[in-house]
Each structure stands twice: as C-alpha cells, then as structure tokens.
Amino acid sequence: MSATLKQKVEGYLYRKGFVEPLLREIMLAQLVVDAALLVPALVFIWMTDWFLLFFAGSALATCNFWFLCRFVFGRFYKGYSSSFAWGQTLLFAGRFVFTGAILAGILLFGSSPTALLAGLGTCAGVIIATALLRFRAF
C-alpha cells in the first residue's frame, strides 16, 4: 500500500473516531484484507461461491469490529449520559438484528457455511497478526 493512500485512509479513520493508533492500524489491516479478498471473490464467482461467502464473512466481521470500536471509544472520549446509553443500546440491537439477518440469509441460501465462518474469523486473525507484528512477540 502506498504511503499516501495509507495516510489518507488513516486520516479518514481518525475523523471517524478511531483515535487510538493501534485500532487504526488493525482497522487498516482488516480493510486491506477485505480488499484483497474482493478480487478472488469477483474473479472466481462463475466457478464457485466459496470466495464470495468468505468475503461476505470478512466484510461482516469488519463492519461489526468497526461499530464495536466506535461504540467503546465513543463512550470513553465523548463522555457518558443516559441518552447516550439508550441510543447505543438501540444501535447495538439494530446491528445485532442486521447481522443475524445477514448470517441467516447466507446460511440458508449459501452453499458453504464453512467459508462464511472462516471469513468471520479473519478479524481475529488480523488482530492477532497485528499484535504479534507490533510487539514483536514471535
């Protein structure tokens, strides 16, 4: 990834509430993984839907991680109030229903639930890989 593109994406993430450098690094890595998964998903769609389901799982995990980070750090940096708590509870419930509906639709109509589950695991893999690379624990 070029330095200018990385700076633009990190600036965008910072403006969207990712003020912690480690979270921006993890989210940037996850977005790169999603972009890399989109290419085989589109190229091999005519052969199999495995890559598309893998990408769908990864994109769903990225969305959930995005909203989780914004929720947690929004609370820390913007303060707490009862209206904030109710609003975040309703948003969480809405995301929960949305994620459940997407998963149910893919599991019902998709041919490979293992690809979807593997895609959902990419976020955990990116978090672990980023931590290992950042702290040089290997």
PyMOL commands that set and color helices and strands:
alter all, ss='L'
color gray80, all
select helices_A, chain A and resi 3-15+21-43+50-78+82-109+113-120+122-135
alter helices_A, ss='H'
color red, helices_A
deselect
rebuild
show_as cartoon
